[in-house]
Amino acid sequence: MLREFRLPDLGEGLTESEIVNWHIAVGDTVTLNQVIAEVETAKAVVELPSPYEGVVACLHEQPGTVVEVGSPIVSFEVAAAAGAQPEQAPDAPARREPNLVGYGAVPDSTGRPARRRRAAASAAAEPAPRPAPQPAPVSEAPVSEAPVSERPRSTPPVRKLARDMGIDLAQVRGTGPEGLVVRADVVRAASPAAAPATGTAAESELQPGREERIRISGVRKHTAAAMVASAFTAPHATVFLTVDVTATMDLLARLRAQPDFDGVKLSPLTLAAKAVCLGLRRFPAVNSRWDADAGEIIRYNYVNLGIAAATPRGLTVPNIKEAQKLSLHGLAAAVTALAQTARDGKTAPADLAGGTISISNVGVFGVDAGTPILNPGEAAILALGAVRRQPWEYNGDIALRSMMTLSLSFDHRLVDGEQGAGFLRAVGDVLAEPVLALAMA
């Protein structure tokens, strides 16, 4: 019995995902919950488990294709006992296929949801009906025999190589199976012998690599939309504070030598996370959200602390749930795990949702200060600048001290200047004298 698996709703209202790669091929036998593919949403790369046990009959989509939620992506041949369904009355609604989270897009009049690829076909072309699943993929016409109407088929590493070399894959003839553009095709296209002759000196100056076009998609597309919405919705205000963090740096050095902190990365960010949680006790307005639809301000009695993470796919802000309950060791472990998961592109959608306040550590890039943009739905974001050794007034004299600049952007609808400044001062006090954390805990 043939069973279709449709792209599931991976949460947070995401409507589409890109097939990054398949871990299976036609003819493979898979088990229930075996990872069969990786897909990239607007927020993270997610592994898809198989909802069936059986043999792969057809892969409906190739790597690099953007697929609408609810569209079939793979068909399985399963045993009748495992996949059989009771008979339905002719007028009964069609059963939905299993999904990871939800049931995906509502089917159209044909019974199947619409889907699109990275580059749409000509608007004048009529969409062809989806063929019935076959035991093997249907061969495609060679690239040279038809105009390119969608992004050339290739693997993610080959696409990256083409971008790095300034090669337009639409102009490359694929020599791999069924016209797949492989590495050798890109290298050949980049060689001087493969370049067309030019007629003028001006033309000869326009060589591949001077410009490249990168499609706005995935995490970067989502981040851009969120930042624009935040910047033009919440009235931002930013305050700055330069803090002598010599005592914090000394404390962290001592803690790193303790056996209890083996394997845990300790940094100023760790202590800043603790300071934020403590400061929110005195300034709860900073941990809130503006609900325009309900005409209410929502104050949180918990802290889901977002940590901005720069990844190859763009900026993500996963958050540590109930951060106010964690010890310094617990926060250090949570930040370390969160950052590694984000860099690997494996952050779960649930970890990106529900944040109440965020920290951005711009100091790791050698930056002293900035004006961070609020994560949508949050009242404040704290930016940590680089720690620099510089002359500073200390005990009535000039001494070489470790200095850091803190920047706090906040939603002025929720937080007034006094509250924003008071909260930033409270965070700075803990970083200047970390022993205060014991008195405030």
Protein Blocks (a to p, Z undefined) as FASTA:
>chain_A
ZZddddddebjhiabdcdfbdcbdehiacdehiafbdcddfkbccddddfbdcddfbdfb
dehiacdehiafbdcdddfklmgccdddfklccdddddfklnojaddfkopacdddfbdc
dfkbccdddddddfbdcddddfklpccfbdcdddfklmmmmmmnopafklpccfbehhia
cfklmmmmmpmklpccdfbfklmmmcghjaccdddehjllmmmmmmmmmmmmmccddddd
dddfklmmmmmmmmmmpmklgoiacdfklmmmmmmmmmmmmmmmlmccddfknopacddf
bdcdddddddfkbccddddehkllpcfklmmmmmmmmmmmmmnopacfklmgoiabdcdd
fklnopabdcddddehiabdcdddddddddddeehiacddddddddddddfklpcfklmm
mmmmmmmmmmmmmmlmmmmZZ
